[in-house]
Amino acid sequence: TKKIHRYSSDLDKMTTRSQDVAWVDMPVVPNKEFIKKKDSNGIHSAVESKELTFQNAAKFDDYTFNPIRESTVSREMTTRYMKDLYDYAECDVVIVGGGSAGLSAAYELSKNPNIKVAVIEQSVAPGGGCWVSGQLFSAMIVRKPAHELLLELGIPFEEKEDYVVVRHAALFTSTIISKILARPNVKLFNATSVEDMIVRNVNGEKRVCGVVTNWALVTLFGHDTQSCMDPNVIEAKVVISSCGHDGPMGGFSIKRCKEIGLVAKCPGMSCLDMNSAGTFLASGAASALALQECLG
């Protein structure tokens, strides 16, 4: 009982303090009725028309969809996905992990239309852990000057001296996903796992030349009972691992890289230190920008 009372008291204090938080005013978009607009390539987009009211919404009482066959839906999905697998069997960059790091890398690299980027995400939903912050809280804290990416994406935030606060992390995640998928040189393969790397001898040196992929459900649950020969692969000039600690391509993979001679030493894991980690990540971002120039 004492613990519950103490916890309730802490919540009351937090509620009082939260009244001092000045969230950025976000524009409220009214409900609109949309009409279709077809461009020269046959692509439909939504264009706002008059505001939707109860009076002009009455027409939806008798609303019907155009007819379609179930087999048509299957063919449309299958042919497009198989074409993506065929087209992306070779690409410039494979990014393993579609969290905040992988999405940001894909966003930056795909600015160059000549760089073909494949993002591999094991989960059905991309975004990794950046939908919410620690302990499943909503707000997202971004240290300056990384907030410049938020400005570029048009994401509102609350300004602080050394950092900014986004009202909900999902604002960042949903926005950057939509920006990436709108680009013709990016393909997201979600519900797909990377099981291994392709390593070859190139000019006398071992190099990573791609990844071995599989359906996520096969990787997670199928290998205990089944073995699949002739794996599916994506060959790439560059492979970026952005899956943190998780999976065979996460932090653990550095040990394999050391064993086969791809890296000279294994730095090992360390504990939380946001300041030193930020500096380390910034050096990696500089490498990504240099990579963009080389591939371009």
C-alpha positions in Angstrom: 0.0 0.0 0.0 2.9 2.4 0.8 4.4 1.7 -2.6 1.2 2.4 -4.4 0.7 5.6 -2.4 4.3 6.7 -3.2 3.8 5.9 -6.9 0.5 7.9 -7.0 2.2 10.8 -5.3 5.0 10.7 -8.0 2.4 10.7 -10.7 0.7 13.7 -9.2 4.0 15.6 -9.2 4.7 14.6 -12.8 1.2 15.8 -13.8 1.8 19.1 -12.2 5.2 19.6 -13.9 3.8 18.5 -17.3 1.5 21.5 -17.3 4.7 23.6 -17.9 5.5 21.8 -21.2 4.7 24.0 -24.2 4.0 21.6 -27.1 4.3 23.0 -30.5 1.0 23.9 -32.1 0.3 21.6 -34.9 -2.1 22.5 -37.7 -5.4 20.7 -37.6 -6.4 19.5 -41.0 -10.2 19.5 -41.5 -11.9 16.5 -42.9 -11.9 16.8 -46.6 -13.5 15.0 -49.5 -10.9 13.9 -52.0 -11.1 13.5 -55.8 -8.8 11.5 -58.0 -6.3 13.1 -60.3 -4.4 11.1 -62.9 -1.0 12.2 -64.1 0.7 11.5 -67.5 2.1 8.2 -66.1 -1.3 6.9 -65.1 -0.6 7.4 -61.4 -3.6 8.5 -59.3 -3.2 11.0 -56.5 -5.6 12.6 -54.1 -6.6 16.2 -54.5 -8.6 18.1 -51.9 -12.0 19.3 -52.9 -14.7 20.9 -50.8 -14.9 20.3 -47.0 -16.8 17.2 -46.1 -20.1 17.9 -44.2 -23.1 15.8 -43.2 -25.0 17.1 -46.1 -22.6 16.2 -48.9 -21.6 13.0 -47.1 -25.1 11.5 -47.6 -24.0 10.2 -50.9 -21.9 7.5 -49.1 -25.1 5.8 -48.0 -25.3 4.3 -51.5 -21.6 4.1 -52.1 -20.3 1.1 -54.0 -16.9 -0.1 -55.2 -16.0 -1.1 -58.7 -16.1 -4.9 -59.2 -12.9 -6.9 -59.0 -12.0 -10.6 -59.0 -10.0 -12.1 -56.2 -7.6 -13.6 -58.7 -6.9 -10.2 -60.1 -5.8 -9.0 -56.6 -3.4 -12.0 -56.3 -1.9 -11.5 -59.7 -1.3 -7.7 -59.1 0.4 -8.4 -55.8 2.4 -11.4 -57.0 3.7 -10.0 -60.3 4.9 -6.7 -58.6 6.7 -8.4 -55.7 8.4 -10.9 -58.0 9.5 -8.1 -60.2 11.0 -6.4 -57.2 12.9 -9.5 -56.2 14.1 -9.8 -59.8 15.1 -6.2 -60.1 16.8 -6.0 -56.7 18.8 -9.2 -57.0 21.6 -6.8 -57.7 21.7 -3.2 -56.2 24.1 -0.6 -55.0 23.3 -0.6 -51.2 21.6 -3.1 -48.9 20.5 -1.8 -45.6 19.8 -4.4 -43.0 17.3 -3.1 -40.4 14.6 -0.6 -41.0 14.7 1.3 -37.7 15.7 4.9 -37.2 19.3 4.3 -38.3 18.4 2.3 -41.4 15.6 4.6 -42.5 17.8 7.7 -42.1 20.6 6.0 -44.1 18.2 5.1 -46.8 16.7 8.6 -46.9 20.1 10.2 -47.3 21.6 7.8 -49.8 18.5 7.7 -52.0 18.7 11.5 -52.6 21.0 10.4 -55.4 18.7 8.9 -58.0 21.5 6.8 -59.4 21.9 4.8 -56.1 19.7 1.8 -55.9 18.8 1.0 -52.3 17.2 -2.1 -50.7 16.1 -2.0 -47.1 15.6 -5.4 -45.4 13.3 -5.4 -42.3 12.5 -8.5 -40.4 9.2 -7.2 -38.9 6.1 -6.6 -40.8 6.1 -2.9 -39.8 9.3 -1.0 -40.5 10.5 1.5 -37.9 12.1 -0.8 -35.3 12.1 0.8 -31.9 11.6 4.4 -33.0 7.8 4.3 -32.8 8.0 5.0 -29.1 10.8 6.0 -26.7 12.0 4.4 -23.5 9.4 2.5 -21.4 6.9 2.9 -24.3 6.7 6.7 -23.8 5.6 8.9 -26.7 8.1 11.8 -26.8 11.3 11.6 -28.9 14.4 13.5 -27.8 16.9 14.5 -30.5 20.2 16.1 -29.7 21.3 19.1 -31.8 22.4 19.4 -34.5 20.6 16.2 -35.6 17.4 18.2 -35.4 18.3 19.5 -38.9 16.9 16.3 -40.3 13.6 17.0 -38.6 13.5 20.5 -40.2 14.2 18.9 -43.6 11.4 16.4 -43.1 9.0 19.1 -41.8 8.4 17.5 -38.4 7.4 20.0 -35.6 9.3 19.9 -32.3 9.7 21.8 -29.1 13.0 23.7 -28.9 15.4 23.3 -26.0 19.0 24.6 -25.5 20.9 21.4 -26.5 18.1 19.2 -27.9 14.6 19.2 -29.3 11.5 17.2 -28.3 9.1 15.7 -30.8 5.6 15.3 -29.4 5.4 11.6 -30.6 8.1 9.5 -32.0 5.7 8.1 -34.6 5.7 11.6 -36.3 9.3 11.0 -37.3 8.9 7.3 -38.2 5.8 7.7 -40.3 7.2 10.7 -42.1 10.5 9.3 -43.1 9.0 6.0 -44.2 6.6 7.9 -46.5 9.5 10.0 -47.9 11.6 6.9 -48.6 8.9 4.8 -50.2 8.0 7.7 -52.5 11.4 7.5 -54.2 11.7 5.2 -57.2 15.2 4.0 -56.3 14.3 2.4 -52.9 12.6 -0.9 -52.2 11.6 -2.0 -48.7 11.5 -5.7 -48.2 9.6 -6.1 -44.9 8.8 -9.4 -43.2 12.2 -10.5 -44.6 15.3 -11.7 -42.7 19.0 -11.6 -43.5 20.4 -14.9 -42.5 24.0 -14.6 -43.8 26.5 -12.5 -45.8 28.0 -13.2 -49.2 31.7 -13.0 -48.8 34.2 -13.2 -51.7 37.8 -12.7 -52.4 38.1 -9.5 -54.3 41.7 -8.5 -55.5 43.2 -10.7 -52.8 40.9 -9.3 -50.0 37.8 -10.7 -48.4 34.8 -8.4 -49.0 31.1 -8.5 -48.2 29.3 -8.6 -51.5 25.7 -9.0 -50.5 23.3 -10.8 -48.2 21.3 -14.1 -47.9 17.6 -13.5 -47.3 14.6 -15.5 -46.4 11.0 -15.0 -45.3 11.0 -13.9 -41.7 8.7 -16.7 -40.7 11.0 -19.3 -42.2 14.0 -17.8 -40.4 12.3 -17.5 -37.1 10.3 -20.7 -37.0 11.0 -22.9 -40.0 14.7 -23.9 -39.7 14.0 -26.1 -36.7 12.1 -28.5 -38.9 13.0 -27.7 -42.4 16.2 -26.9 -44.4 16.0 -24.7 -47.6 18.7 -25.1 -50.3 19.6 -22.5 -52.9 18.9 -19.4 -50.7 17.7 -16.2 -52.1 20.3 -13.4 -52.2 20.8 -9.8 -52.9 24.2 -8.8 -54.3 25.3 -5.3 -53.5 28.4 -3.1 -53.7 27.8 -2.0 -50.0 26.1 -3.6 -47.1 25.1 -1.5 -44.1 24.1 -3.2 -40.8 21.7 -1.0 -38.9 20.0 -3.5 -36.7 21.7 -2.7 -33.4 22.3 -5.6 -31.1 19.6 -7.9 -32.7 20.0 -10.8 -35.0 22.9 -12.4 -36.9 23.6 -9.1 -38.6 23.5 -7.1 -35.4 26.3 -6.4 -32.9 27.0 -10.1 -32.7 28.0 -10.2 -36.4 31.2 -8.3 -35.7 32.6 -11.4 -34.1 32.1 -13.4 -37.3 33.7 -10.6 -39.3 36.8 -10.8 -37.1 37.0 -14.6 -37.4 37.0 -14.5 -41.2 39.4 -11.6 -41.4 37.0 -8.8 -42.4 37.9 -6.6 -39.4 41.2 -6.4 -37.5 39.7 -6.2 -34.0 36.4 -6.5 -32.1 35.8 -3.5 -29.9 33.2 -5.3 -27.8 30.1 -4.1 -26.1 30.0 -1.2 -23.7 27.4 0.3 -21.3 25.2 3.3 -21.9 26.9 6.7 -22.5 24.9 8.9 -24.8 27.6 11.5 -25.3 30.3 9.1 -26.5 27.8 7.1 -28.5 26.6 10.2 -30.3 30.1 11.0 -31.4 30.7 7.5 -32.6 27.5 7.5 -34.6 28.4 10.9 -36.2 31.6 9.4 -37.6 29.5 6.7 -39.2 27.2 9.3 -40.7 30.2 11.0 -42.3 31.2 7.6 -43.8 27.7 7.3 -45.3 28.0 10.7 -46.9 31.3 9.7 -48.4 29.7 6.5 -49.6 27.0 8.5 -51.4 29.6 10.5 -53.3 31.5 7.4 -54.3 28.5 5.5 -55.6 27.1 8.6 -57.3 
